[in-house]
């Protein structure tokens, strides 16, 4: 048994005998390998060993951070695929790691006494939701009365044989359905003619060689009959026959009526039914229509409705605050097997300009929305995506942050740092509790716009602002303790980097705490693209923006989009509206209510 010739201090019992002349010892130790094999020979130099230990520890920490990030992304992916979509959080529910720590502490025995800490503030409790019962059916639904009578034999009293008298009835309601039906609307244009002029102008034609025996009326150079003021044959021809004019239609010389167009638009852009499914639905009604025909109808309807949609977008830009967001809209160009990513932008107006307008751009570049917002002056609320950074101009457009996005970062960091994420979520939850309390007071007291804004501003200054300042202090302290690239650090840095924008909702009562309204406005587009998959061109994307503008604004006001579109598609072609604002959905609904309330 001998030592090896490198004098490493490791006993080698299997190596062959060393040569007579020992190998020279290197002047400097070799660099530490990234991964040591099991039979690695370690140097006996103490300084080199220390450096190797430090390098290995650094590598271990780096791999732990990388593994933590991979686990976090994997958890997020699995949660998106199989987990719940909501971001609900119960601050009063203990976490799993806290329970494990308590179990380990009980196993290990009594721990050393810790300094007393002040009790935490009690979290506000939320009221339980009421149970769901059967709601009464609307009174305006058509009711068909079906009467059930007892047999004649039961109408005689078995005791005294006297006839029984009806004393009342038991009534129950059952909701039934009758399938929709297509019908044909015949447009009959009546013709009128002057009998005197017709007789004077009519002479028999010689029989046609191809159609023997046929005859027709023709105007010839003949003197006008008595009583007729026409003095020339041309005048006779212009006054012989008059035909009733036909109102302009949504599609000139087209097959569909306004009701069918409204049905197809509502089915696709509200109910997310792609055109190929509507093709089958209409086919079951007995009419065969190709999806290309339906697609052409949508484009023609959008061309007719585009001035109204543009007027709504212009009215949105008069708002004090506009919420905006964007989402992907796949577009498959002709001749290309792959889709490109167009963008659908939404602009949500305030309560004085209550529209939800959409804009389509072929790319994600900010040029299109920037052109829309070039003359806007007010508050713009959006998430912190880089595409929105160029919209904010000092003195003109003021950035308003979104606390829902800030909260989402902490919600996603629960798997890596449950304690800090839970504390942050609890603190942010208090801000939303104040907003819910203010909304309840406004609804109960039926406060109008200015008084509602004043109440929200007061509650935010008295209750929310102190909590936000404490949260900022907590963020600054935690930023020094967490790993720089960890998920919890990203959440903390997001809130700190956008703090001025996040704080701005406390400065105005009409500002919202988040821009969830714009995200809700894009949800129909997200659901729609899962069904119709893509649009056929950039022009199809612009059609989508116009029709979403009208249907989703109707949805915002609780208006039946079918009834609105059927009426507007009928009225728009018949006259050039000088004031398109009369056809804004909320004003249209007011005019409809006024017509119903007028006495007949």
C-alpha positions as CSV (number, residue, x, y, z in Angstrom):
1,X,0.0,0.0,0.0
2,X,1.6,3.3,-1.2
3,X,0.7,6.9,-1.6
4,X,0.3,8.1,-5.2
5,X,3.0,10.1,-6.8
6,X,0.9,13.4,-6.8
7,X,1.1,13.4,-2.9
8,X,-2.6,14.1,-2.7
9,X,-2.9,12.2,0.6
10,X,-5.2,9.6,-1.0
11,X,-4.2,5.9,-0.5
12,X,-4.1,4.0,-3.8
13,X,-4.1,0.2,-3.3
14,X,-4.9,-0.8,-6.9
15,X,-2.6,1.4,-8.9
16,X,0.6,-0.1,-10.5
17,X,4.0,0.7,-9.0
18,X,5.1,4.3,-9.6
19,X,8.0,5.0,-11.9
20,X,11.5,5.5,-10.4
21,X,11.5,9.2,-11.2
22,X,8.5,11.0,-9.6
23,X,6.6,13.4,-11.7
24,X,7.1,17.1,-11.0
25,X,4.4,18.8,-8.9
26,X,2.7,21.7,-10.8
27,X,3.3,25.1,-9.5
28,X,-0.4,26.0,-9.3
29,X,-3.3,23.7,-8.5
30,X,-5.7,22.8,-11.3
31,X,-9.0,24.6,-11.6
32,X,-12.0,23.1,-9.8
33,X,-14.1,21.0,-12.1
34,X,-17.8,21.9,-12.5
35,X,-18.8,18.4,-11.5
36,X,-16.6,16.1,-9.5
37,X,-16.5,12.4,-10.5
38,X,-16.7,9.8,-7.7
39,X,-12.9,8.9,-8.1
40,X,-11.8,12.5,-8.2
41,X,-8.4,13.2,-6.6
42,X,-8.6,16.3,-4.5
43,X,-5.6,18.5,-3.8
44,X,-4.2,18.8,-0.3
45,X,-3.7,22.6,-0.5
46,X,-6.1,24.1,2.0
47,X,-6.6,27.4,0.1
48,X,-7.4,25.5,-3.1
49,X,-9.9,23.3,-1.2
50,X,-11.6,26.4,0.2
51,X,-11.9,28.0,-3.2
52,X,-13.4,24.7,-4.6
53,X,-15.9,24.6,-1.8
54,X,-16.9,28.2,-2.5
55,X,-17.3,27.5,-6.2
56,X,-19.4,24.4,-5.5
57,X,-21.6,26.3,-3.1
58,X,-22.1,29.1,-5.7
59,X,-23.0,26.5,-8.3
60,X,-25.4,24.8,-5.8
61,X,-27.1,28.1,-5.1
62,X,-27.3,28.9,-8.8
63,X,-28.9,25.6,-9.5
64,X,-31.3,25.9,-6.6
65,X,-32.4,29.3,-8.0
66,X,-32.7,27.9,-11.5
67,X,-34.6,24.9,-10.2
68,X,-36.9,27.1,-8.2
69,X,-37.7,29.2,-11.3
70,X,-38.4,26.0,-13.3
71,X,-40.7,24.7,-10.6
72,X,-42.5,28.0,-10.5
73,X,-43.0,28.1,-14.2
74,X,-44.1,24.4,-14.2
75,X,-46.6,25.1,-11.4
76,X,-48.0,28.1,-13.4
77,X,-48.3,26.0,-16.5
78,X,-50.1,23.2,-14.7
79,X,-52.4,25.6,-12.9
80,X,-53.3,27.2,-16.2
81,X,-54.0,23.9,-17.8
82,X,-55.7,22.0,-15.0
83,X,-56.2,24.4,-12.1
84,X,-58.9,27.0,-11.3
85,X,-58.8,30.2,-13.3
86,X,-59.7,32.5,-10.5
87,X,-57.3,34.3,-8.2
88,X,-59.2,34.0,-5.0
89,X,-57.2,34.1,-1.8
90,X,-58.3,33.5,1.8
91,X,-55.9,35.4,4.1
92,X,-57.4,33.7,7.2
93,X,-56.6,30.2,5.8
94,X,-53.3,28.8,7.0
95,X,-50.8,27.7,4.4
96,X,-49.5,24.2,4.0
97,X,-45.9,25.1,4.9
98,X,-47.0,26.8,8.1
99,X,-48.8,23.6,9.1
100,X,-45.7,21.5,8.3
101,X,-43.5,23.9,10.3
102,X,-45.9,23.6,13.3
103,X,-45.8,19.8,13.1
104,X,-42.0,19.8,12.9
105,X,-41.8,22.1,15.9
106,X,-44.1,19.9,18.0
107,X,-41.9,16.9,17.1
108,X,-38.7,18.7,18.0
109,X,-40.0,19.8,21.3
110,X,-40.6,23.3,22.9
111,X,-38.8,26.0,21.1
112,X,-37.0,28.9,22.6
113,X,-39.2,31.8,23.7
114,X,-39.6,34.5,21.0
115,X,-40.1,38.2,21.7
116,X,-43.7,39.2,21.8
117,X,-45.1,40.7,18.6
118,X,-48.2,42.9,18.4
119,X,-51.3,41.1,17.3
120,X,-52.2,41.4,13.7
121,X,-55.1,43.4,12.6
122,X,-58.2,41.4,12.2
123,X,-59.1,40.7,8.5
124,X,-62.5,41.9,7.4
125,X,-65.0,39.1,7.0
126,X,-67.1,38.9,3.8
127,X,-70.8,38.3,3.9
128,X,-72.0,34.9,2.6
129,X,-73.8,34.8,-0.6
130,X,-77.5,34.2,-0.6
131,X,-78.9,31.0,-2.0
132,X,-80.0,30.7,-5.6
133,X,-83.7,30.2,-6.1
134,X,-85.9,30.1,-9.1
135,X,-86.4,33.6,-10.5
136,X,-89.8,34.7,-11.8
137,X,-90.3,34.6,-15.5
138,X,-90.5,37.9,-17.4
139,X,-94.0,39.4,-17.7
140,X,-93.5,40.3,-21.3
141,X,-93.2,36.7,-22.5
142,X,-96.1,35.3,-24.4
143,X,-98.2,33.0,-22.3
144,X,-100.3,30.1,-23.6
145,X,-103.0,29.1,-21.1
146,X,-103.7,25.4,-20.8
147,X,-106.7,24.6,-18.5
148,X,-107.1,21.2,-16.9
149,X,-110.6,20.4,-15.7
150,X,-111.8,17.6,-13.5
151,X,-114.0,14.8,-15.0
152,X,-117.7,15.4,-14.9
153,X,-118.2,12.6,-12.5
154,X,-116.0,14.4,-9.9
155,X,-118.1,17.6,-10.2
156,X,-120.9,16.0,-8.2
157,X,-120.5,15.7,-4.4
158,X,-120.6,12.1,-3.4
159,X,-122.3,12.9,-0.1
160,X,-125.3,15.0,-1.1
161,X,-125.2,14.7,-4.9
162,X,-125.2,18.5,-5.3
163,X,-123.0,19.9,-8.0
164,X,-119.6,21.2,-6.8
165,X,-118.8,24.9,-7.4
166,X,-115.4,26.1,-8.6
167,X,-113.7,27.9,-5.7
168,X,-110.3,28.7,-7.3
169,X,-107.4,27.4,-9.3
170,X,-103.7,26.4,-8.9
171,X,-101.5,28.0,-11.5
172,X,-97.9,27.0,-12.3
173,X,-95.6,28.2,-15.0
174,X,-93.4,26.2,-17.3
175,X,-90.8,27.7,-19.7
176,X,-91.0,26.2,-23.1
177,X,-89.2,26.8,-26.4
178,X,-90.2,27.1,-30.0
179,X,-87.5,26.8,-32.6
180,X,-86.7,29.9,-34.7
181,X,-88.0,30.0,-38.2
182,X,-86.9,31.7,-41.3
183,X,-89.5,33.6,-43.4
184,X,-89.6,35.4,-46.7
185,X,-90.4,39.1,-46.8
186,X,-92.0,40.0,-50.1
187,X,-91.4,43.6,-51.2
188,X,-94.4,44.5,-53.5
189,X,-94.1,47.8,-55.4
190,X,-97.4,48.8,-56.7
191,X,-97.6,50.4,-60.1
192,X,-100.1,53.1,-61.2
193,X,-100.9,54.5,-64.7
194,X,-103.1,57.1,-66.2
195,X,-105.8,55.1,-68.2
196,X,-106.3,58.0,-70.7
197,X,-102.6,58.4,-71.5
198,X,-102.1,54.6,-71.6
199,X,-104.9,54.1,-74.2
200,X,-103.7,57.0,-76.3
201,X,-100.1,55.8,-76.3
202,X,-100.8,52.1,-76.9
203,X,-100.8,50.7,-80.4
204,X,-100.5,47.0,-81.4
205,X,-97.1,45.9,-82.6
206,X,-96.6,43.5,-85.5
207,X,-96.2,39.9,-84.3
208,X,-92.6,39.1,-83.4
209,X,-91.1,36.4,-85.6
210,X,-89.8,34.6,-82.5
211,X,-92.9,35.0,-80.3
212,X,-95.9,35.0,-82.6
213,X,-99.1,36.6,-81.3
214,X,-97.3,38.6,-78.6
215,X,-98.0,42.3,-78.1
216,X,-96.8,45.1,-75.8
217,X,-97.5,48.8,-75.1
218,X,-95.3,51.4,-76.7
219,X,-95.3,55.2,-76.7
220,X,-95.8,56.7,-80.2
221,X,-96.0,60.2,-81.5
222,X,-99.7,60.8,-81.0
223,X,-101.6,63.9,-79.8
224,X,-102.4,63.8,-76.1
225,X,-106.0,62.9,-75.2
226,X,-108.4,65.4,-73.9
227,X,-107.8,66.4,-70.2
228,X,-104.2,65.5,-70.4
229,X,-101.8,68.4,-70.0
230,X,-98.9,66.6,-71.7
231,X,-97.9,68.1,-75.0
232,X,-95.0,65.9,-76.0
233,X,-94.5,62.2,-76.3
234,X,-91.6,62.5,-73.8
235,X,-93.9,64.0,-71.2
236,X,-96.4,61.3,-71.9
237,X,-93.8,58.6,-71.2
238,X,-92.8,60.2,-67.9
239,X,-96.3,60.3,-66.6
240,X,-97.9,57.2,-67.8
241,X,-96.7,54.8,-65.1
242,X,-95.6,55.4,-61.6
243,X,-94.1,52.8,-59.3
244,X,-93.9,52.9,-55.5
245,X,-90.3,53.4,-54.3
246,X,-88.6,50.7,-52.2
247,X,-86.7,51.7,-49.1
248,X,-83.0,51.3,-49.2
249,X,-81.8,48.0,-47.8
250,X,-78.8,47.1,-45.7
251,X,-77.3,45.3,-48.7
252,X,-78.4,46.8,-52.0
253,X,-80.1,44.1,-54.1
254,X,-79.0,41.6,-51.4
255,X,-80.9,38.5,-50.2
256,X,-80.7,39.1,-46.4
257,X,-83.0,41.3,-44.4
258,X,-82.0,43.3,-41.4
259,X,-83.3,40.6,-39.0
260,X,-81.2,37.8,-40.6
261,X,-78.1,40.0,-40.6
262,X,-78.6,40.9,-36.9
263,X,-79.0,37.2,-36.1
264,X,-75.8,36.2,-37.8
265,X,-73.8,39.1,-36.2
266,X,-75.2,38.4,-32.7
267,X,-74.6,34.7,-33.0
268,X,-70.9,35.1,-34.0
269,X,-69.8,38.2,-31.9
270,X,-72.0,37.6,-28.8
271,X,-72.6,33.8,-28.8
272,X,-69.2,32.9,-30.4
273,X,-70.8,30.7,-33.0
274,X,-68.5,30.6,-36.1
275,X,-70.0,30.9,-39.5
276,X,-69.6,27.2,-40.4
277,X,-71.8,26.3,-37.5
278,X,-74.4,28.9,-38.4
279,X,-74.3,27.4,-41.9
280,X,-75.5,24.1,-40.4
281,X,-78.1,25.8,-38.1
282,X,-79.6,27.7,-41.0
283,X,-79.5,24.6,-43.1
284,X,-81.7,22.8,-40.6
285,X,-84.2,25.6,-41.1
286,X,-84.5,24.6,-44.7
287,X,-82.2,27.1,-46.5
288,X,-78.7,26.4,-47.8
289,X,-76.2,29.3,-47.4
290,X,-72.5,28.9,-47.8
291,X,-70.2,30.3,-45.1
292,X,-68.5,32.5,-47.8
293,X,-71.9,34.1,-48.4
294,X,-72.3,34.7,-44.6
295,X,-68.8,36.2,-44.5
296,X,-69.7,38.6,-47.3
297,X,-72.8,39.7,-45.4
298,X,-70.6,40.4,-42.3
299,X,-68.3,42.6,-44.4
300,X,-71.2,44.5,-46.0
301,X,-72.8,45.1,-42.6
302,X,-69.6,46.4,-41.1
303,X,-69.2,48.8,-44.0
304,X,-72.7,50.2,-43.2
305,X,-72.1,50.3,-39.5
306,X,-68.5,51.7,-39.6
307,X,-69.5,55.4,-39.4
308,X,-71.5,54.6,-36.2
309,X,-68.6,52.7,-34.7
310,X,-66.1,55.5,-35.5
311,X,-68.5,58.0,-33.9
312,X,-68.5,55.8,-30.8
313,X,-64.7,55.6,-30.7
314,X,-64.5,59.4,-31.1
315,X,-66.9,59.8,-28.2
316,X,-64.9,57.5,-26.0
317,X,-61.9,59.9,-26.4
318,X,-63.9,62.6,-24.8
319,X,-63.8,60.7,-21.5
320,X,-61.8,61.9,-18.5
321,X,-60.3,58.4,-18.1
322,X,-60.0,55.7,-20.8
323,X,-59.1,52.1,-20.1
324,X,-57.3,50.2,-22.8
325,X,-55.8,46.8,-23.4
326,X,-55.0,44.5,-26.4
327,X,-55.1,40.9,-27.3
328,X,-54.0,38.7,-30.1
329,X,-56.2,38.1,-33.1
330,X,-55.0,35.3,-35.5
331,X,-55.2,36.2,-39.2
332,X,-54.7,33.8,-42.0
333,X,-53.9,35.5,-45.3
334,X,-54.8,34.0,-48.6
335,X,-52.1,31.7,-49.9
336,X,-50.4,31.3,-46.5
337,X,-50.9,28.2,-44.5
338,X,-49.8,29.8,-41.2
339,X,-51.5,32.5,-39.3
340,X,-50.0,35.8,-38.3
341,X,-50.8,37.7,-35.1
342,X,-52.9,40.8,-35.6
343,X,-53.9,42.8,-32.6
344,X,-57.3,43.8,-31.3
345,X,-57.3,46.9,-29.1
346,X,-60.1,48.0,-26.8
347,X,-60.9,51.5,-25.5
348,X,-63.4,51.7,-22.6
349,X,-65.1,55.0,-22.0
350,X,-66.2,56.4,-18.6
351,X,-69.8,56.8,-17.4
352,X,-70.4,59.9,-19.4
353,X,-69.2,58.3,-22.6
354,X,-70.3,54.7,-22.0
355,X,-69.0,52.9,-25.1
356,X,-66.6,49.9,-25.5
357,X,-64.8,50.6,-28.8
358,X,-62.4,48.3,-30.6
359,X,-59.6,48.9,-33.1
360,X,-57.7,46.3,-35.2
361,X,-54.1,46.6,-36.3
362,X,-52.0,44.2,-38.4
363,X,-49.1,44.2,-35.9
364,X,-48.5,45.0,-32.2
365,X,-46.8,48.2,-33.1
366,X,-48.2,51.2,-31.2
367,X,-48.6,53.3,-34.3
368,X,-52.3,52.5,-34.8
369,X,-53.4,53.3,-31.2
370,X,-51.0,56.2,-31.0
371,X,-52.8,57.8,-34.0
372,X,-56.1,57.4,-32.2
373,X,-54.8,58.9,-28.9
374,X,-52.7,61.7,-30.5
375,X,-55.3,64.4,-29.5
376,X,-56.5,62.8,-26.3
377,X,-55.9,64.6,-23.0
378,X,-56.8,62.8,-19.8
379,X,-56.1,59.7,-17.8
380,X,-55.1,56.4,-19.5
381,X,-55.4,53.2,-17.5
382,X,-53.6,50.1,-18.7
383,X,-51.3,47.4,-17.6
384,X,-47.5,48.0,-17.5
385,X,-46.8,46.4,-20.9
386,X,-44.0,48.1,-22.9
387,X,-46.4,48.8,-25.8
388,X,-48.2,51.4,-23.7
389,X,-45.2,53.3,-22.5
390,X,-45.1,55.6,-25.5
391,X,-48.7,56.7,-25.0
392,X,-48.1,58.7,-21.9
393,X,-47.2,62.3,-22.5
394,X,-46.4,64.8,-19.7
395,X,-49.3,67.2,-19.3
396,X,-51.6,65.4,-21.8
397,X,-52.0,61.7,-21.0
398,X,-51.5,60.7,-17.4
399,X,-50.7,57.0,-16.5
400,X,-53.0,55.2,-14.1
401,X,-51.8,51.8,-12.8
402,X,-53.7,48.6,-12.3
403,X,-53.7,46.9,-8.9
404,X,-55.1,43.7,-10.4
405,X,-51.9,43.2,-12.3
406,X,-49.7,44.0,-9.3
407,X,-51.8,41.5,-7.3
408,X,-51.4,38.8,-9.9
409,X,-47.6,38.9,-9.6
410,X,-47.9,38.1,-5.8
411,X,-50.5,35.5,-6.5
412,X,-48.2,33.7,-8.9
413,X,-45.3,33.8,-6.4
414,X,-47.2,31.8,-3.7
415,X,-45.5,28.6,-4.7
416,X,-42.0,30.0,-4.1
417,X,-42.5,32.3,-1.1
418,X,-45.8,31.6,0.5
419,X,-45.4,33.8,3.6
420,X,-44.5,37.0,1.8
421,X,-47.0,36.4,-1.0
422,X,-49.8,35.8,1.5
423,X,-49.0,39.0,3.4
424,X,-48.9,41.1,0.2
425,X,-52.2,39.6,-1.0
426,X,-53.8,40.4,2.4
427,X,-52.6,44.0,2.2
428,X,-53.9,44.5,-1.3
429,X,-57.1,42.8,-0.4
430,X,-57.8,45.6,2.1
431,X,-57.7,48.1,-0.8
432,X,-60.4,46.2,-2.6
433,X,-62.5,45.9,0.6
434,X,-62.7,49.7,0.7
435,X,-63.8,49.8,-2.9
436,X,-66.5,47.2,-2.3
437,X,-67.7,49.1,0.8
438,X,-67.8,52.4,-1.2
439,X,-69.8,50.7,-4.0
440,X,-72.3,49.3,-1.4
441,X,-72.9,52.8,0.1
442,X,-73.3,54.4,-3.3
443,X,-75.8,51.8,-4.4
444,X,-77.8,52.0,-1.1
445,X,-77.9,55.8,-1.1
446,X,-78.3,56.0,-4.9
447,X,-75.6,58.7,-5.2
448,X,-75.2,60.4,-8.5
449,X,-71.8,60.7,-10.3
450,X,-70.2,63.7,-8.5
451,X,-71.4,62.7,-5.1
452,X,-70.2,59.1,-5.7
453,X,-66.8,60.4,-6.8
454,X,-66.6,62.5,-3.6
455,X,-67.4,59.6,-1.4
456,X,-64.8,57.3,-3.0
457,X,-62.1,60.0,-2.8
458,X,-62.9,60.5,0.9
459,X,-62.8,56.8,1.8
460,X,-59.6,56.3,-0.1
461,X,-57.9,59.2,1.6
462,X,-59.0,58.1,5.1
463,X,-58.8,54.3,4.8
464,X,-56.8,53.3,1.8
465,X,-54.0,55.8,1.7
466,X,-52.5,55.0,5.1
467,X,-52.5,51.3,4.2
468,X,-50.8,51.9,0.9
469,X,-48.1,53.9,2.6
470,X,-47.5,51.1,5.0
471,X,-47.4,48.7,2.1
472,X,-44.7,50.8,0.4
473,X,-42.6,50.6,3.5
474,X,-43.0,46.8,3.6
475,X,-42.1,46.5,0.0
476,X,-38.9,48.5,0.4
477,X,-37.9,46.4,3.4
478,X,-38.6,43.1,1.7
479,X,-36.7,44.1,-1.5
480,X,-33.5,43.9,0.5
481,X,-34.2,40.3,1.8
482,X,-35.4,38.4,-1.2
483,X,-33.3,36.9,-4.0
484,X,-33.1,39.3,-7.0
485,X,-34.5,37.0,-9.6
486,X,-37.0,35.1,-7.6
487,X,-40.8,35.4,-8.4
488,X,-41.4,37.3,-5.2
489,X,-38.7,39.8,-6.1
490,X,-40.3,40.3,-9.5
491,X,-43.6,41.0,-7.8
492,X,-42.0,43.5,-5.4
493,X,-40.1,45.2,-8.2
494,X,-43.2,45.5,-10.4
495,X,-45.1,47.3,-7.6
496,X,-42.1,49.6,-6.7
497,X,-41.3,50.5,-10.3
498,X,-44.9,51.5,-11.1
499,X,-45.7,53.0,-7.7
500,X,-46.7,56.5,-8.8
501,X,-49.1,55.0,-11.4
502,X,-50.5,52.6,-8.8
503,X,-51.0,55.4,-6.3
504,X,-52.9,57.6,-8.7
505,X,-56.3,56.1,-8.2
506,X,-56.4,57.5,-4.7
507,X,-56.1,61.1,-6.1
508,X,-59.3,61.1,-8.1
509,X,-62.7,59.7,-7.1
510,X,-63.6,58.8,-10.7
511,X,-60.6,56.6,-11.3
512,X,-60.8,52.9,-10.8
513,X,-58.4,50.7,-8.8
514,X,-57.7,48.5,-11.8
515,X,-58.4,48.2,-15.5
516,X,-60.4,45.0,-15.3
517,X,-63.2,46.6,-17.4
518,X,-60.9,46.6,-20.4
519,X,-59.8,43.0,-19.7
520,X,-63.5,41.9,-19.5
521,X,-64.0,43.7,-22.9
522,X,-61.4,41.5,-24.5
523,X,-62.8,38.3,-23.0
524,X,-65.4,37.8,-25.9
525,X,-62.5,38.0,-28.4
526,X,-60.6,35.4,-26.5
527,X,-63.6,33.1,-26.4
528,X,-64.4,33.8,-30.0
529,X,-61.0,32.9,-31.4
530,X,-61.2,29.5,-29.7
531,X,-64.3,28.9,-31.9
532,X,-63.7,30.6,-35.2
533,X,-59.9,30.2,-34.8
534,X,-58.9,33.1,-37.1
535,X,-60.0,35.8,-39.5
536,X,-59.3,35.5,-43.2
537,X,-57.6,38.9,-43.8
538,X,-56.8,42.2,-42.2
539,X,-60.0,43.5,-43.6
540,X,-61.8,40.8,-41.7
541,X,-60.0,42.0,-38.6
542,X,-61.4,45.5,-39.2
543,X,-64.8,44.0,-39.7
544,X,-64.4,42.2,-36.4
545,X,-63.5,45.5,-34.6
546,X,-66.6,47.3,-35.9
547,X,-69.1,44.5,-35.0
548,X,-67.5,44.0,-31.6
549,X,-67.8,47.7,-30.9
550,X,-71.6,47.6,-31.4
551,X,-72.4,44.2,-29.8
552,X,-70.2,44.6,-26.7
553,X,-71.5,48.1,-26.0
554,X,-75.0,46.7,-26.1
555,X,-73.9,44.0,-23.7
556,X,-72.4,46.7,-21.4
557,X,-75.8,48.4,-21.1
558,X,-77.9,45.2,-20.9
559,X,-79.4,45.8,-24.4
560,X,-80.4,42.9,-26.7
561,X,-77.9,43.3,-29.5
562,X,-80.3,41.5,-31.9
563,X,-83.0,44.1,-31.4
564,X,-80.6,47.0,-31.6
565,X,-78.9,45.8,-34.8
566,X,-82.1,44.9,-36.5
567,X,-83.5,48.4,-36.0
568,X,-80.2,50.2,-36.8
569,X,-79.6,48.1,-40.0
570,X,-83.1,49.1,-41.1
571,X,-82.8,52.8,-40.3
572,X,-79.3,53.6,-41.4
573,X,-79.7,53.0,-45.2
574,X,-82.9,55.0,-45.4
575,X,-81.6,58.4,-44.3
576,X,-78.2,60.0,-43.8
577,X,-78.1,60.7,-40.1
578,X,-76.6,64.0,-39.4
579,X,-76.2,63.1,-35.7
580,X,-75.1,59.5,-35.3
581,X,-75.2,60.0,-31.6
582,X,-79.0,59.3,-31.7
583,X,-78.1,55.7,-32.5
584,X,-75.6,55.2,-29.7
585,X,-76.8,52.1,-27.9
586,X,-77.6,53.8,-24.6
587,X,-79.5,56.6,-26.3
588,X,-81.3,54.1,-28.5
589,X,-82.4,52.2,-25.4
590,X,-83.7,55.4,-23.9
591,X,-85.7,56.3,-27.0
592,X,-87.2,52.8,-27.0
593,X,-88.3,53.1,-23.4
594,X,-89.8,56.5,-24.1
595,X,-91.8,55.0,-27.0
596,X,-93.1,52.3,-24.7
597,X,-94.0,54.7,-21.9
598,X,-95.9,57.1,-24.2
599,X,-99.7,56.6,-23.9
600,X,-101.4,55.1,-26.9
